[in-house]
């Protein structure tokens, strides 16, 4: 069973971290997205630990109460800082040399960025529900507006009252969003223990406000990559998902989960675990 640790990476940056698996096992860092929390990886942490891997899932900047610099200052939540947090957390938790990295949604964006900037540090990359930024940008710019319509919530999250709307009526928006995507109610309840209060929600939304609705282009990814996409994901269309392969210059697998929504790790944990473990094992030699 995963244990909750706290680690400090710098002044005012104390992160809550879920950890499981043998200390000497190959290191796997798992980065969560929105609107969830580090609990999104509970099923994967257990599977990785049982297979002999050291699995670490941090509650990231803005989500962890001890790592929540002022949310009204976007400079505290830039993409570079989020990537730096992940690398420092990995080091503080024992990652030495190359390690395995997985990310979902916003955590997937960070994972793509780390793979672009620090390919020599990664043994493998796994991304759930978040295309390569170049493929995403290209789909967003298409004249049919299909991906732009799917991504309209990104701009909505920039509004000053976005946090209040998400949490209104006992977090009705979030609960309905999760239920529609197949997230179990118990999982949603766990996430709300982290982000179900105004301070944490503002910390989570600060990621959007620091970056706006634009994603910076990255170079080709030179790390063995697994990209998992559910074909019922209402936020990522097929054009962006299928286009990701053009921006990976390394062994690449595109795994489509029929009927999978945006939160496939919790909706379909067995399928995701099988794919994740096979990919990590293949790149642990």
C-alpha positions as a printed Julia matrix, in Angstrom:
285×3 Matrix{Float64}:
   0.0    0.0     0.0
   1.31   3.45   -0.9
   2.6    5.65    1.9
   2.26   9.43    2.13
   5.57  11.26    2.45
   6.47  14.94    2.49
   9.59  16.27    0.82
  11.07  19.75    0.61
  12.74  20.91   -2.59
  13.26  24.54   -1.6
  11.94  27.38    0.56
   8.14  27.22    0.67
   8.04  24.07   -1.45
   7.0   21.08    0.65
   5.27  18.45   -1.47
   3.0   15.58   -0.46
   4.09  12.42   -2.27
   2.55   8.95   -2.59
   5.28   6.28   -2.64
   5.25   2.51   -2.99
   7.59  -0.23   -4.12
  11.12  -1.3    -3.18
  13.65   1.49   -2.67
  16.1   -0.18   -5.01
  13.59  -0.75   -7.78
  13.62   1.16  -11.09
  12.19   4.62  -10.43
   8.88   5.74  -11.94
   7.59   9.32  -11.52
   3.85   9.86  -12.12
   2.47  13.37  -12.7
  -1.25  14.08  -12.31
  -3.46  16.51  -14.19
  -6.63  18.57  -13.69
  -9.27  18.26  -12.34
  -7.81  15.47  -10.27
  -4.92  14.94   -7.87
  -2.08  12.53   -7.18
  -4.73   9.97   -6.19
  -5.4    9.45   -9.92
  -2.38   7.11   -9.95
  -3.41   4.83   -7.06
  -4.13   1.85   -9.32
  -0.92   2.31  -11.28
   1.19   2.79   -8.14
  -0.03  -0.53   -6.74
   0.63  -2.37  -10.01
   4.1   -0.86  -10.4
   5.05  -1.64   -6.81
   3.89  -5.24   -7.15
   6.1   -5.53  -10.23
   9.17  -4.32   -8.33
   9.24  -0.67   -9.37
   9.62   2.33   -7.07
   6.52   4.4    -7.88
   6.31   8.05   -6.82
   3.28  10.3    -7.43
   3.59  13.87   -6.09
   0.87  16.35   -5.31
   2.19  19.17   -7.42
   2.66  22.92   -7.08
  -0.57  24.64   -6.04
  -2.2   21.33   -5.12
   0.01  20.52   -2.12
  -0.73  22.97    0.74
   2.98  23.24    1.53
   3.89  24.11   -2.06
   1.38  26.82   -2.86
   3.05  30.17   -3.56
   0.66  33.12   -4.08
  -1.79  32.12   -6.78
  -2.5   35.69   -7.86
   1.03  35.91   -9.29
   1.21  33.87  -12.51
   5.02  33.96  -12.42
   4.83  31.46   -9.55
   3.27  28.82  -11.83
   5.16  28.98  -15.1
   5.76  25.84  -17.12
   9.49  25.95  -16.42
   8.85  25.95  -12.67
   6.46  23.0   -12.96
   9.06  21.01  -14.88
  11.75  21.98  -12.39
   9.52  20.82   -9.52
   9.15  17.4   -11.12
  12.88  16.97  -11.62
  13.67  18.07   -8.06
  10.98  15.81   -6.62
  12.43  12.86   -8.53
  15.9   13.61   -7.18
  14.65  14.09   -3.62
  12.82  10.76   -3.79
  15.85   8.82   -4.89
  15.93   8.88   -8.69
  19.47   8.31   -9.87
  20.49   8.36  -13.51
  17.67   7.65  -15.92
  14.12   7.09  -14.68
  10.67   6.38  -16.12
   8.18   9.24  -16.44
   4.4    9.12  -16.84
   1.95  11.99  -17.02
  -1.79  12.49  -17.46
  -3.48  15.63  -18.83
  -1.51  18.62  -17.46
   0.99  16.16  -16.03
   1.32  14.85  -19.57
   2.15  18.34  -20.81
   4.89  18.57  -18.21
   6.12  15.11  -19.16
   6.38  16.09  -22.85
   8.34  19.17  -21.8
  10.75  17.19  -19.63
  11.3   14.66  -22.41
  12.13  17.53  -24.75
  14.48  19.27  -22.31
  16.04  16.32  -20.45
  15.93  13.28  -22.76
  19.15  11.93  -21.26
  17.41  11.54  -17.89
  14.5    9.43  -19.11
  14.42   5.7   -19.73
  10.84   5.9   -21.01
   7.93   8.29  -21.39
   4.24   7.42  -21.0
   1.54  10.02  -21.6
  -2.2    9.63  -21.05
  -4.79  11.82  -22.74
  -2.46  14.63  -23.79
  -1.05  14.82  -27.33
   2.38  16.17  -28.16
   2.01  19.99  -27.97
   2.88  20.44  -31.65
   0.13  18.04  -32.7
  -2.26  19.76  -30.31
  -1.41  23.24  -31.6
  -1.88  22.1   -35.18
  -5.28  20.58  -34.43
  -6.36  23.7   -32.56
  -5.57  25.83  -35.61
  -7.59  23.77  -38.1
 -10.45  25.68  -39.75
 -13.04  23.07  -38.79
 -12.73  24.23  -35.15
 -13.27  20.7   -33.85
 -10.33  20.63  -31.44
 -10.86  24.26  -30.49
 -14.39  23.38  -29.43
 -13.13  20.44  -27.38
 -10.6   22.72  -25.66
 -12.91  25.65  -24.95
 -12.78  24.96  -21.21
  -9.12  26.04  -21.17
 -10.16  29.64  -21.79
 -13.05  29.34  -19.36
 -10.56  28.44  -16.61
  -8.86  31.82  -17.1
 -11.92  33.66  -15.75
 -11.54  35.1   -12.22
 -14.58  33.18  -10.96
 -13.66  29.83  -12.53
 -12.68  28.23   -9.22
 -15.94  29.21   -7.56
 -17.91  27.77  -10.47
 -16.06  24.45  -10.36
 -16.69  24.1    -6.62
 -20.24  25.47   -6.58
 -23.09  23.24   -5.37
 -20.76  20.69   -3.74
 -18.43  20.64   -6.77
 -21.29  19.68   -9.06
 -19.39  20.53  -12.27
 -16.44  18.37  -11.3
 -18.57  15.47  -10.06
 -20.66  15.44  -13.25
 -17.54  15.76  -15.42
 -15.91  12.78  -13.72
 -19.06  10.66  -13.78
 -19.56  11.28  -17.5
 -15.97  10.14  -18.13
 -16.32   6.94  -16.12
 -14.41   8.01  -13.01
 -15.71   6.09   -9.96
 -17.45   8.25   -7.36
 -15.02   7.08   -4.68
 -12.1    8.34   -6.78
 -13.78  11.72   -7.22
 -14.25  11.94   -3.46
 -10.52  11.31   -2.95
  -9.63  14.06   -5.4
 -11.91  16.49   -3.61
  -9.98  15.94   -0.38
  -7.12  17.64   -2.23
  -8.74  20.18   -4.58
 -12.19  20.57   -3.05
 -11.37  23.83   -1.3
 -10.92  27.34   -2.74
  -7.21  27.66   -1.96
  -6.27  24.41   -3.69
  -8.58  25.08   -6.62
  -6.96  28.46   -7.18
  -3.57  26.73   -7.06
  -4.69  24.26   -9.7
  -6.17  26.93  -11.97
  -3.03  29.05  -11.62
  -1.39  26.57  -14.05
  -3.83  27.69  -16.76
  -3.55  31.36  -15.88
   0.24  31.33  -15.95
   0.3   29.72  -19.37
  -2.94  31.03  -20.89
  -4.52  28.96  -23.62
  -1.38  28.66  -25.77
   1.09  25.77  -25.73
   4.69  26.41  -26.73
   6.07  24.14  -29.47
   8.59  21.47  -28.57
  11.18  19.58  -30.55
  10.9   15.92  -31.56
  10.86  13.56  -28.59
  13.89  11.26  -28.45
  12.69   8.98  -25.64
  10.84   5.66  -26.08
   7.23   6.79  -25.85
   3.84   5.26  -25.13
   0.83   7.48  -25.78
  -2.52   6.22  -24.45
  -5.72   7.8   -25.74
  -9.35   6.87  -25.18
 -11.39   7.32  -28.34
 -14.28   8.76  -26.31
 -12.09  11.53  -24.83
 -14.21  14.66  -25.14
 -11.22  17.0   -24.8
  -8.77  15.46  -27.3
  -9.86  14.61  -30.83
  -8.47  11.98  -33.15
  -6.52  14.43  -35.33
  -4.37  15.64  -32.4
  -4.02  12.12  -31.01
  -2.98  10.48  -34.27
  -0.74  13.4   -35.19
   1.44  12.89  -32.13
   3.49  10.18  -33.85
   4.98  12.77  -36.21
   6.77  14.42  -33.3
   8.39  11.38  -31.71
  11.81  10.44  -33.09
  12.17   7.28  -30.98
  10.36   3.95  -30.58
   6.69   4.89  -30.29
   3.43   3.14  -29.51
   0.02   4.72  -29.88
  -2.5    2.74  -27.81
  -6.19   3.48  -28.4
  -8.64   2.37  -25.72
 -12.12   1.98  -27.28
 -14.71   3.76  -25.17
 -12.07   5.38  -23.0
 -12.72   8.91  -21.79
 -10.29  11.56  -20.65
  -9.49   9.88  -17.33
  -8.58   6.42  -18.65
  -6.23   5.6   -15.76
  -9.18   5.46  -13.38
 -11.84   4.41  -15.87
  -9.81   1.5   -17.28
  -7.01   0.79  -14.79
  -6.38  -2.81  -15.85
  -5.84  -1.89  -19.5
  -3.68   1.11  -18.62
  -1.6   -0.92  -16.17
  -0.95  -3.63  -18.75
   0.24  -1.07  -21.31
   2.29   0.93  -18.81
   4.05  -2.08  -17.3
   4.9   -3.56  -20.69
   6.38  -0.27  -21.86
   8.41   0.32  -18.72
   9.68  -3.27  -18.6
  10.75  -3.1   -22.24
  12.82  -0.01  -21.44
  14.29  -1.12  -18.1
  17.02  -3.31  -19.54
